[in-house]
């Protein structure tokens, strides 16, 4: 039941500025890539939140100068009216329509069970973000969280807001260099003092917030002793978890050929016709010359007990299938989408990897079960690369004066 309030700080002056200034989160941008070059060529947040590493400590002072420069140019304005910002991302061609709200969420220790993680966090990874926050005085990035919203009351309130004229409405344009290209972003400002602001506040305080993305951003606020952190909260019925798939290579050929026979006690194995998103506890293997479906047997699943981590399909693949292959090898990760499938097929067909693996997406109740178990035992976390939330939340829509 996290305490929350409206945001105050900086935001783009209008939707044209928002389109130019906003960017994907810093941790999905790599130097030298087309995306970094596109963003660096315009008045974009990248000049603040991703300074070149060769600048050393001075990069934080330069980040502040860049932010101050955008304010001086009138690209960014101060907004001191505490407000909630309802934020919808949509793309009809892929059936995307996710809605949530940007706000300031009180920072709690994990053991309190109000803001709940499902990944391990490491202090050394937050040093850079902490120095950037301290130099600028603003939280530039957003923690993405999900609430259960079992009665769909929050969803109803956010949809009601979305029927009015938005503050910003623009299409993300990154020169084709990001998977967020063409996503429509609509943002509505809701003053905290308004009737709807009070309604949103009350509804969120009736929920627990499960961190979906941005664990280290939350951890940074916790390490800094911040009272509040900028957060985007979406109802579980809107924030769909995408599949996270794998390509595997450098395995012993004889082990691969013997794999179906080795797995017959745990899985029913049959030929399949395409690489696609499978049902829960079904795993699709795409080889250059064939496609196989591994269906977990009911007695095998029953034997996993009540351990929520062990029952995840990514855990089943890692713990019960990979060990039957030679140790070592290489693994690459891709979102389970048509674009991801195309990339994986190309890698396998070219011989760079031996096979691709398609898994069903993790469901919110599975994530919740693992995260809840982890409140008492921090060692209980989701396996690496088990959840994929798409699209990312744009950075730069609001910079919170914490």
Buried (B, 14 or more C-beta within 10 A) or exposed (E): EBBBBBBBBBBBBEBEBBBBBBBBBBBBBEEEEEBBEBBBEEBBBBBBBBBEEEEEEEBBEBBBBBBEBBEEEEBBEEBEEBBBBBBBBBBEEBEBEBBBBBBBBBBBEBEEBBBBBBBEBEEEEBEBBBBBBEBBBBBBBBBBBBBBBEEEBBBEBBBEBBEEEBBBBBEBBBEEBBBBBBBBBBBBBBBBEBEBBBBBBEBBEEBBBBBBBBBBBBBBBBBBEBEBBBBBBBBBBBBBBBBBBBBBBEBBEEEBEEBBEBBEEBBEBEEBEEBBBBEBBBBBBBEEEEBBBBBBBEEBBEEBEEEBBBBBBBBBBBBBBBEBBBEEBEBBEBBBBEEBBEBBBEBBBEEEBBBBBBBBBBBBEBBBBBBBBBBEEEEBBBBEBBBBBBBBBBBBBBBBBB
